[in-house]
Amino acid sequence: MKCLITGGVGFIGSHLAEALLRRGDRVAVIDDLSTGNIENIAPLKRDGKFEYVIDTIFNRGLLAELVDGADVVFHLAAAVGVKLIVESPVRTIETNIKGTELVLEMAARKKRTVLLASTSEVYGKSSKALFREDDDLVLGPTFKGRWSYAASKAVDEFLALAYYREKGLPVIITRLFNTVGPRQTGHYGMVVPRFVEQALAGQPMTVYGSGEQVRSFTWVGDVVSALIRLVETPAAVGEIFNVGHREKITIFELAQLVRELAHSSSLVEFVPYDVAYGEGFEDMMYRLPDISKIEHVIGYEPTLCLKEILGLVIEFHRRKAREKLEYETQRQSPRPPSRQAAGERVL
């Protein structure tokens, strides 16, 4: 299978590329590095079936060429993270809607299968304990930028399904719930890497809001496996699927668990939403997936529990910290004088 991944240098995209290459598929990725990290794909560059392009998906000619060469397009390129969404709403809306429109337009010319990575955010402020794919979407007012991401991804879904119904484009939509694992950064508001980095550094672990918000967290490997299996399942075309985990935890309990597993002495510090994200920020108390649909269609079942996931993430961050320390130590170590510096002639 020949695959194109938009946003393929990012956290989930790089793991997806890695998994596809292990299967023997050919993989091309395009990423503008706005939130991705080129180090994520460094080990993949040696694979002859892998190619990457550092550019924006708004480059129409390049995007058309990449889509033409693919059998399947995994569209992951999007604005990510609550912090980025709140601080850059224009970028969020334009990246999500315009980018998706271009990908669908190019894919429709050759009827390429498109898997659109959407988000649990589209459920908005619904007070339900579990979210089903056919639930109503309950968004906040337009003057609160918090909801621009959810609204833009909902438009992406409407657009993808319109291409499916009107133009016969094979599309699959996945609503991802809090995917975590190595390579994820806390820079854009992702809670698990932020907690882990703070715990390992002995810094206060900042819980935004009351800490009573209930969430679930899913291993990136399980998410990637689900994406691949969905594009290979004809019954998935034209459908929407939650991808997540049944295990639930409050954010305060998550902070305590990370601190325990990291053997950290960090204190938990509560930060009001207004301080963290600005006045009027809204959040939902519950965001948990009903995953019965994806279980039925592809036999999806998460393989790791939260403790196992956090253990792997903590070890990843410990290793990166050791590598950084070793690098800084080598940089600061005095170099022995060269023979020439000692007054000898070097031939």
N, C-alpha and C positions, 0 to 999 in steps of 0.2 A: 504494500500500500504506500502511495506517495502522499505525504501529509504536509500541510502548511499550518504553522502556528503563528497567529498574530499575537504580539506580546509574549513571544517565546523565550525572551531572556529574563522574564520575571520569575517570581517564586513558583507558581503552579506551572507556568509554561515550560520552564527548564526541566522540572520533574517529568512533565508529559513528554517532552522531547527525548529525555533519557529512556523512559519506558518504551517508547515507540522504536527507538534504535535497538534496544535489547531484543525486540521481536524480529528485527531484520528489516523494518520499514525504512523508507527514505524520508528524511525530515528536512524541511526548510523553515526557518523562522525569520520573522521581521519584527523589529523592535526599535523604538526611538530612544531607549534608555532613559526616559523621563522618570520612571520608577524602577526599572529593571537594573540589574547589575551584571556587567559583562563577565564577571568571575563565575557566575552561575553556569555558564556554558563552556568554560575553559576546558574541562575534561572531554567535551564532546567534539572539539575541533579536530581531533585526530581521526575521527571516524569518517571514512570516505563517503558514507551515505548521509552526511550532515552538511548543511550549508546555512549560513546566516547572513542577513543583511541589516545593517544599522541605518534605518531610515523610517520615515513616518508612513503609515498606511494611507495618508492623504496624497501620496505620490501615486497618482492614478495609473500611469504607464507601468511603473514597477509592480504595483499591486496586481494589475491585470496579468502581467507576465507570470507572477508567482502563483496566482490562482489557476491559470491555464495549465501549469505544470503539476497540479495537485489533483488527487482523487477526493481528498477530504480536507476541509478547512476547519480548524479549531480556532474560533474567534474569541481570544482571551484579552485582546488589547482593550483597556478601559482605564478610567481614573479609579484609583483604589484607595481605601482608607478614609475613616471619618475625618481625620485632621485635614487631609488634602481636599476633601469634598467641601468642608466648611470654609476653608481658606481660599479655594479657587473654584467657585461655582461655574464660571463661564467655561473654564477649561474642562470641567466635569461634563457639562451638557454637550459641548461641541465634540469632545473626544468620543463620548458614548454614542450620540445619535448620528453625527456625520460619519464617524468611522464605521459604524455598523451598516449604515446605508450604502457606503461604498463597497464594503465586503459583499453584501447581498447582491448589489448590482453586478459586480464582476462575476460572482459565482453563478448567477442566473443565466449568464451568456452561455455557459458550458454545462449547466445543470450539475454543478459540483455540490456534494453534500456539505452542509454547514452545521457545525455544532456551536451554538451561541451560549457562552458562559454568562448567565444572568446571576441574580443574587437574591438571597432571602430578604434583603432590604425592600424588595417590591411589596412585601406584605404590609409594610408601613406600621401604623399604630393599632392594628388589630389586637384585641385583647384575648384572642383564643389561646388556649394552652398549646395546641398543636396546629401547625399550618398545613393545609392540603392545597394541592395544585389548583383546585377549582374554587378556592375561597375568594371572596371579594377582597380587593386591595383598598386599604384605608390610609390615605396619605394626609399629611398635615397641610397647612396653608402655604400658598406660593411665596409669601413674604418671609418664610423661614427656609433659608438655604439648605438646612439639614435634609430636606426632602427632595432636593434637586437630583441627587444621585438615584434615588428610588424611582422618581418620575422618569428620568432619562432611560433607565434600564427597562422600565415598563413599556416605554415607547419602542425600545429595541425589540422587545418581545412581540408587540403588535405588528411591527414592521416585518419581522421574520415570518410570522404566521400569515401575513398578507401575501408575502412572496410565495409561501407554500401553497396557499389556496388559489391565488390568482395566476401565478406563473409556473406552478408545478415544481418549485425549487425544494429539494429535500432538506428540511431543516429540523434540528433537534434543539430544544431549549433545556438548559439545566440551571436550577436555582441552587447555588452553593451556599452552605451554612458554615461559617467559621472554619475554614480549612487551615490547618497548622502543620508545621514541620520545619526541617532545616532550610536555611536560606531565606526564610521570611524575616522581614525587618520590622522593627517597632517604630520606625521613623514616621509612618503615616497613620498611627493610631491603633495598630494591631496589638491587642492586649497581651497575648501569650508571650511573644518575644520581648515586649516591654517589661513585663513582670520578671521574666527570666534574666534579662540584662541587669535589672535593678537588684534582684536577689543576689546574683553572683558578684556584683560590685559592692554589696553591703549598703546600698542606697535605699531610701524609703520607697516602698512599693505603692505607687499612686493608683488608688481606686477612684474612678470618676463616678460621681453620684453617690447613691446610698450603698452600693455594692450588693443590693438585693436582686439585681437584674439576673434573670435565669437564661443561660445559654447552653449550647452543646458544641463540642469541638471534634473535628474529624481529621484523621491522619491523611496527609496529602497523597500518600500512596494508594489509599482506598479511593480517593476522589479521582485520581488519574486512571486507575483501573476501570472505574465506572464510566468515565468519558470514552475510553477506548471501546468498551463493550457496547455502549449505546450506539456508536457509529457503525457497528457491525450487526446491529439488530434492526431488521426492516420494520418491525412493529413500533420502533421508537420514533420513526419519522412523523413529523407534524405534532409531536407531543411535548409536554412540559414535565420535568422531573425534579423533585427535591433530591438533593444529594447531601446527606448529613449523617448524624449519629443520634441514637436514642438516649444515650447517657446525658444527664443534665447536671448543672452545677451553677451556683450563684457566683458572681464575680468576686465577692469577698471570699468565698470558700476556695475559689481558684487561686487567689493570692496566697491564702494559707497553705494550700497544697504545694504550690511552687516553692514557697519558702521552706517547707518541710523536706521536699525532695532535693532541693539544692543545698540543704544543711546551712541555711542562711540565718543570720541574726537580724535581718532587715525588719523594720517596723512597717506596718500598713498605715498609709496616710490617705485620708479621704479628701478628695478635691471636688468642690461643687462643679456641676456642669458649666455654669456661667463663667467660672474661672478657666476651665479647661478649653471650652469651645466658644465662649461668647454668650452674651445675654440671649435668653429665649430658646436655648438648645433643648430639643425634645428627644426622648429615647423611649423604647418600648421595654416593658418589664419582662415579657416572655418572647423568645424567638426560638422555637423548637420545631423540628420538621416531622411531619408524618411521612415516613419513607416506604409505606406499604406499596405504592405504585411501582417504584423502581425495583423493589424486592420481587414483585410479581413478574415484571417484564424481563429483567436480566439476572434475577437471583442475587441481587446486591446484598451484601452483608459486611458491615465494618469489621475489620480484623483486629484492631488495637483498641484497648480501653484508654481512658484519659491518663491514668498514671503511666502507662507504657509510652504514650505519646509524649508526655511532658519529660519523661526520663530521656528519651532520644533527643528532644529539643535542648534540654539542659546540657547533655554531653556535647552536642554540636557547638553550643556557645562556649563551653569550656575549652574545647579544642581550638576554636577561632581565637579566643583570648590568649591561649598559650602561643599560638603561631604569631600573633601580633606582638607579644612580649619578646619572643625570640628574635623577630625581625628588628624591633627597636633596639634590642641589646646588641645585635650585630652592627647596626648602624652607628651606635655610640662607641663601640670598641675601638681603641686606637689601633691604627694599622702599623705593622712593623715598617721601619724605614726601608726604602728600596735600595738596591745596591748603588744606583746612580746617586741617590740622595746622600749616601755615605761617602761619596767622593770617588767611587770606582767607575771606570769606564765600561759601559755595557755595549757589547758588539752585536 
